[in-house]
Amino acid sequence: MSRLSHGTFLVFAVCLLQTSGALGVDDGFAAARQEMIEEIQATVTETRRETDRAQLAPKVMAAMATVPRHEFVPAKLRDVAYANRPLPVGHGQTISQPYIVALMTDLLEVDSDAVVFEIGTGSGYQAAVLAELARQVYTMEIVEPLALSAKERLARLGYGNVEARFADGYYGWPEKGPFDAIIVTAAVNHIPPPLVEQLAPGGRLVLPVGEHFAVQHLLLVHKLDEERITIRQILPVRFVPLTGGHN
C-alpha cells in the first residue's frame, strides 16, 4: 500500500468531515474530529511495520469521521471525546482509543453485506463504527446498565442496523450466526472456541489476548474453512478483561 503524503491526507480528512452523513448538522466538534483523523493516520504510519498497514481503508476512515464520538462518552468528558486515547465510560469499562477502534475495524475487512458480532458493547461506539460499514451488527454487553444505555443511545442516533443484548458474549450469539466478522473489545486469556465455531468460513475474528496485568496482543484469526484457521499477532495492546461465567 502506498503512503499518503501529509498534504493529501489533510485534504482527504477535510472531505470526509464535510460529507459526514450521520451527523447532518454542525455539532461543534468538526475541528476535533479532523484532529482525531489526523492523529489516527499518524499512529497508523508509526505502527506500519507491526500492522503491515501504511494507511487504513478509506471507508473505515470515513466511518471514524462520521460517528459522533462525543455522544458515546460521559458528558463531563465531551471536551476530550476525540482525543486519541481510551476514556472511562463507567462500571470499570472504557471506550477504546480511536486508533485501536479504526485498526480493529480495518482488520475485519467488513463489506456492506456483512453480518458482524461484537463482544463488549460498552457505550456502543465500536458498534456504531461497524454499523456504518456492515449490513447488520449484533453486539453483546455483560454489564446490564451499559447494555441498556448503549441500546438506547444507538437507537436515538439512528443506528437501526444494530441489535444490542445484555448477556455473556464469550459464548457468542449462535442463533444470529454464522458471522462474517467478530470483534472482541475486552482481553481474554485464550481464543474462545464458541466464537471460532460461529465464524463463517472466510470470516475474521479480531481480539486482544493476554492477562489483565501482563502483555496482551491484538490477534487476527482468519477462518479458512471449517477445519483450518490462521492466527496472526498484530501488536501489543492493553484492554480491560472480559468478564463472565467462563472465568
N, C-alpha and C positions, 0 to 999 in steps of 0.2 A: 504494500500500500504506500502511496506517495504521501509525503507530509505536506500539509497546508502551510503556506507562508503566514506569518503573523497578520499581515495586512489583509490577505484573502480571508483568513478566519474571522477577523473583525467584521468584514462585510457580511460573511455567512451568518454570524451570530445576530447582527442587527436585522437581517432579513427574516430570520426565524422569529425574532421578537415582534417585528412589525406585522407578521402574518399569523400570530398566535391565535388560533381559532377558539380554544376552550375558554379564554378569558373574556374576549369580546369588548371589554372596556378598559380604560386606563385605571388600573388599581393602585397606582403609585409605587409599584415595585419593578417597573420595567428596567431601570438602571441596575438594580440589584440582581435581577435575573440575567442581564447581559454580563455582569461581572462574574456571576456564578458560571455561566457557559464558558467564559474565557479561562477561568480557573480550572474547570474540568479539562479543557483541552491542554492546558499547561501541564496538568498532572498526567494526562494520557501520554504526552510527549516524554515526561520524565520516567515513566514506567514502561515504555515501549519494549525494552529488552525482555522484561518479565512476561508481558502480556502478548507480545508479538502484534501489537496494535499501535500504529502511529497516529491513528485517528479512529473515532467511533463512527458507526453508520450515521449518515445524515438524518435518517428518520428517528434514530434514538436521540440525537441532539435536539431535534425538533420537539420531541416529546418532553425532554427536560426543560426546554424553553417555554413550553406551553402550560404545564401543570403548575398551578399556583401554590408553591411550597409553603407560603406563609399561612395557608388555610389548614395545614397539617401539623402545626406546632402550637404550643400554648400561647395565648395572647401576649404574655409577658416576654416571649422570645421572638415575636414577629419581626423586630428590627434586625435580628441576626438570622432570620429564617433561611437566607440564601448564602450564608457563609459556608465554605467548603469544609464542613466538619459535622460530626454527629451532634444531635441535640436531644435532651431528655423529653419524653412525652408522657411521663408519669408511670407509676406502678413498676419502677425499675427498668423500663424499656426505653429505647431510643429510636429516633429517626436517623437512618444511616447517612453518612457523608455523601453529598451529591455525586462525587466522582465514583464512589463504590456502587451507588444505585445505577448510574449510567453504565459502568463497566459490566456489572452483572446482567443488566438488561441486554447489552450488546452481545455478551457471550451466549445468551439464549437463542439469538438469531430468530426472533419471532416474526412471523409474517401476518398479513391481515386476516388469514383464515384460521389462525392458531387458537387452540384452547390451552390456557395456561393455569397452573395451580401454584399458589403461593402459600407458604407456611410461615406464619408470623406477620399478621396484618399490621400490628402496631397502630399507628394513626391513619393508615391507608395510603400513604404516599407512593410506595412502590407499586401497589395495585393500580393506582391512578396512572402512573407512567406506563405500565403494561397495557392498561385499557386503551391508551392512545394508539397502540400498535396491533393488538390482538382482537380477534372476534369475540372471545369470551374469557373472562378472568374469574377464577374461583379462589377465594382467599380465606384462610382459617387462622383464628387467634384464640389462644388458650386463656387469656386474661379477659374475663367477661366484660368489665367496664370499657376496655379498649375495643373489644369486638363490637359492642353496641354503638359506641360513639363513632367508630370508623364506618360502620354501616350507614348511619345517619348522614355523616359527612359526605361520603361518596355519592349517596342519593341526592343530597342537596346540591352538589356540584355538577350533577348531570351525568355521572358515570353509570349509565343504565346497563352496561355490559359487564358489571362486576357483581358477583354474588358473594356475600360475606357470611361466615358462620362461626359461632363460638364452639370450639372443640379442640381436641389434641391433634395437631397436624402431623405428628410423627407417623400416624397410621394412614395418612392420606385421606382421600375422598373417593373411594372406589366406584361409587355409583355415578360419579361425574367423569371418570376417566374412560379410556386412556388419555393422557395429556401429551400434547406436543412439546411442552416445556414445563419444568418445575423449578421453582426457586425457593430456597430456604434462607430466611433473613435472621437466623439465630444459630449459634455454633452448636454442632453435635460432635460427639467423640468417635462416630463412625457413620458410614453412609447407610441411611435407613433402608432396609430391604423392601418395605412396602412401597416406597417411592420409586425404586427401580422397577418394581413389578407394574406399577401404574403408569410408567412412562411408555409412550408409544414407540415402536421401532423407528429409529431415526431421530428420536427425541433427545433433548438435552436437559440435564439437571445441573444447576449451579448452587453450591452451598459452601459455607465455611466449616471446616473440620478441625477439631482440636479442643483441648480442655480450656476452661474459662481463664485460668491464670497461667497458661502455658502458650506456646506458639500455636497459632491457628493458621491454616492455609485455605485460600479460596480454591475450590476444586471444580473442574468441569468434567461431568460424566456424560459420555455420548453413548447412547444405546444403539448399537449397530443393528441388532436383531434380537429375537427372544433369548438367544443364548450368549451373546457377546456384548461386552461394554468396553469402552476405553476410559481411562481416568487421566486427566492432566492437571497438574498443580500449577496454579496461575501466579499467586503472590501472597505474602504474609498479610493477615488481616486481624482485626480484633472486633469480636461481636459479643453481645450478651449471650448467655447459654440458652439453648432450647429447653424448656421445662415441660413436664408431663409425666404420665404414668410409666414411660419407658425407662426413667432414671432409677 
